[in-house]
């Protein structure tokens, strides 16, 4: 996994799922954990952090 992949995935989730993006990443992380897939778990945990950081730092669009 390259260091930019979690941010790319996070942006795609936010674009596709809006406010549910974090919940979708949580679900994927849980699925990976239950499957014992540590590589996928690492990715989704990084995506969770990237979503939180993007929401913290990116200005919201005017409604």
GIRA-V260997 format. One record per residue. N is the residue number from 1. RES is the residue in three letters. SS is DSSP state (@ for helix, = for strand, . for the rest). BURIAL is 1 if it has 24 or more other C-alpha atoms within 12 Angstrom, else 0. D_FIRST is the distance of its C-alpha to the first C-alpha in Angstrom with 2 decimals. Layout:
N&RES&SS&BURIAL&D_FIRST + N&RES&SS&BURIAL&D_FIRST
This chain:
1&UNK&.&0&0.00 + 2&UNK&.&0&3.76 + 3&UNK&.&0&6.51 + 4&UNK&.&0&8.25 + 5&UNK&@&0&6.59 + 6&UNK&@&1&8.40 + 7&UNK&@&1&11.40 + 8&UNK&@&0&11.58 + 9&UNK&@&1&11.59 + 10&UNK&@&1&14.00 + 11&UNK&@&1&16.23 + 12&UNK&@&0&16.46 + 13&UNK&@&1&17.47 + 14&UNK&@&1&19.96 + 15&UNK&@&0&21.37 + 16&UNK&@&0&21.82 + 17&UNK&@&0&22.85 + 18&UNK&@&0&24.24 + 19&UNK&@&0&25.29 + 20&UNK&@&0&23.91 + 21&UNK&@&1&20.24 + 22&UNK&@&1&19.85 + 23&UNK&@&0&21.76 + 24&UNK&@&1&19.62 + 25&UNK&@&1&16.43 + 26&UNK&@&1&18.66 + 27&UNK&@&0&19.76 + 28&UNK&@&1&16.36 + 29&UNK&@&1&15.49 + 30&UNK&@&0&18.92 + 31&UNK&@&0&18.57 + 32&UNK&@&0&15.48 + 33&UNK&@&0&17.48 + 34&UNK&@&0&20.56 + 35&UNK&@&0&18.96 + 36&UNK&.&0&17.67 + 37&UNK&.&0&14.09 + 38&UNK&@&0&12.36 + 39&UNK&@&0&8.72 + 40&UNK&@&1&9.75 + 41&UNK&@&1&11.81 + 42&UNK&@&1&9.32 + 43&UNK&@&1&7.56 + 44&UNK&@&1&11.20 + 45&UNK&@&1&12.49 + 46&UNK&@&1&10.34 + 47&UNK&@&1&11.60 + 48&UNK&@&1&15.00 + 49&UNK&@&1&15.07 + 50&UNK&@&1&14.15 + 51&UNK&@&1&16.94 + 52&UNK&@&1&19.32 + 53&UNK&@&0&18.76 + 54&UNK&@&1&19.23 + 55&UNK&@&0&22.31 + 56&UNK&@&0&23.60 + 57&UNK&@&0&23.36 + 58&UNK&.&0&23.79 + 59&UNK&.&0&27.49 + 60&UNK&.&0&28.57 + 61&UNK&.&0&30.25 + 62&UNK&.&0&33.98 + 63&UNK&.&0&35.25
